[in-house]
Amino acid sequence: MVELADPIIIGGLKVRNRTVMPPMVRNLATDDGYVTQELVEHYAARSKGEVGLIIVEAASIAKEHGIMKRNIGIYDDDMIPGLSTLAEGIKKHGARAFIQINHAGPKSHVATKFVGPSTIPIMKNKIPKALTIEEIENIKSMFVDATRRAKEAGFDGVEIHGAHFYLLSAFLSPFTNNRKDEYGGTIEKRAKFSVDVIRKIRQEIGGYPLLFRMNGIENVKGGITIEEGVKIAKIIEHAGVDAMHVSCVVDAISNPGIPALFDEKTMPEVLRGYPYDSCIPCASKIKQKIKIPVIGVGMVRDGEFARQVIKNGSCDLLGIGRALLADPDFVAKAIDYCDDEIIPWKD
């Protein structure tokens, strides 16, 4: 039986335990996206608290396409020194340091230009421009350049953001992608953008560890179902990533332009048995169909729940989000069964 404290290998790297701090934008960078000391200390504290793998929040590959104000950037070589300080601050306390790279596409709180596969909005009244083939090719190169910067900065790997209706996710979803060319229609065509990004990174950077974050299910009519999520995971695995980070779109609050398909009472069977808004059951379904390690995430609030999810094999690694914001030492306390000492997250 696997325990929360057991190590695991991802892309040839040994991670000291099965816990992950997933990307959570904290608005601690400068206005232009440069690393600050406050940001370094934020992540270092969680590494000291024995998190196994820390995935730094969605770093923007394009200055004008960040998620929100003070979003970390990875769009310029001038950012490498600060990113290096951040990676070093994480790694010196024992955690593996990855950074998520992202293009906000149709979903941003600060952008003046919104782009996507089609003109279907995610943010209310923000109609994206459908990207041309030439623009898509340019963005692929941006992902490659961002990965190079992450490697030069000393990060152990990167996570490509293909979830939550940001750019790659919008191409993957049948809800936001109604293109009629090579990037739309079938699952394989909708996945082409993501697959090409992965393969270009592999061609130019080699065996650098890559994660991919995806939606296992989307709470919107015409969105990704769990059956389609499994198919997408297989395609992305085949493209050459080292682990899959399975998220989902359940909470409609963070997607104000999208009408929700279900709620806590009417949610599909695949999500039942776990707290509402947890993506762990999607990760469990996908884990059964692919061979690379799978990260599950969502609504982890106490030590016993965290230990049990890993023991029952729902996922290979467990993302712990808000609980780590409330208590940087959550992992150390959960591994030591000191649950009564955990500072709880208050919604």
Phi, psi and omega in degrees: 000131181281139179249159179302327184276355184286140177287166178210153179256129175232118178057035181085357180260136176273123176257132193292337175205185188267016184257147181227134166268109183285163180297129177219112183294126185247359178059042182249359176278176173286174179300330179267002175095012180277149182293139175246164177297324178300322178294316179300314181294324179301311182283324179299324180298322180286327175294318176300329180280010171080020171300141182283311183228124176252124176253107182296142186306148179331092178277129186283131178274353179220126186307319184275003183231047172276172182280314182204177182300143180062033174284135176302141176246153175218034188260001183214143180298335178297343181276347186301315180303315178295319177296325177296318177298321179295312180299316180297320180298328177283311189290331184291346177256009170105345179280151169281140184248113172247162174227135179276133179248138192209149168239121187294332177060242183274002188231098180209149178261358184229344185293149172260344177238131179244131180228158180190189177290327184218185181265030180267121185280150169255312175278138184302127178066016178248092184277119180282154172275134177289126182292144172277166177300318179298319179293322177299316180298321179295320180291325175304317179295326177297319177297319178296313180298321179296320178295318177301316180296319178299317180294316179296330179283349177099009175292147181286341180179180177232156171246125176275126184275108178239029183233174168064023176068020166285186196304303183297322177297320180296326176290323182291329187275132175291345178289320184258350184245107174240029179296155180247006182260204184290352181251013181214159178111258181289164177301319181299319180289320178294333180274352186302317180303309180296316180299316180296321178299313180299313183292324177294320177297316179298318181296321187264336185240345174084221190275025178299132184300131181234133169249159175227129177258132186221162173272125175278335178202152180232128182277068179202142179297126181087007179273187180292130173266169180297327178296318177290325177301319177298316180296318178297317180301319179296319180295315181292320176302313181297331180292336173122027176272164185262342177199156181244129178254107188264111173253197178193171175242098180246312182282112183285348184299321182279359179231071191295343180270002187247126175284124183293143179272325183218166175230191185299330182276333186246013183297151182295159185303324183300333183269351184284153181098351177232163177303145178300139183085006174272137179260002182301319179297328175293318177300320180298316178298316182289323178303327181290343188246353178233166187257341180278159180300147182239131175262127174255158185203155171123116172065034174275112187238344181218160185297318182298317178298316180299314180296321184289323180301318179287319180299321183275002173077020180296327178206167182274327176225153186240121175281129181237108188263270187299329178298327177283335174290323179288321184219103179301339181261017182307314184296311180302318180290321180293318179295324181271007180061031178261054187297329182289348180265353182290131175281120187283151172281135179248114180291000000 
